[in-house]
Amino acid sequence: PSPDLAALAEAFGARGRRITTLGDLEQLPDFLKCEDGPILIDVAINGDVVNPVGAHIARGLARSGT
């Protein structure tokens, strides 16, 4: 579990959106079209979803011993 940073942003008067599913991510462009002022997008990371770019970077770091 992690804190809902989008809710915290809204408590301070900003606009916030929490992304926890791919469906939430697909709705993000519509959310961004009509926003003025500060916004915070809180993206929850799921360890079961592997980003191909991130996996490539991790392999490179592993080979370099970093």
Sequence and secondary structure as in RCSB ss.txt:
>XXXX:A:sequence
PSPDLAALAEAFGARGRRITTLGDLEQLPDFLKCEDGPILIDVAINGDVVNPVGAHIARGLARSGT
>XXXX:A:secstr
    HHHHHHHTTSEEEEE SHHHHHHHHHHHHT  S EEEEE   TTS  HHHHHHHHHHHHHT 
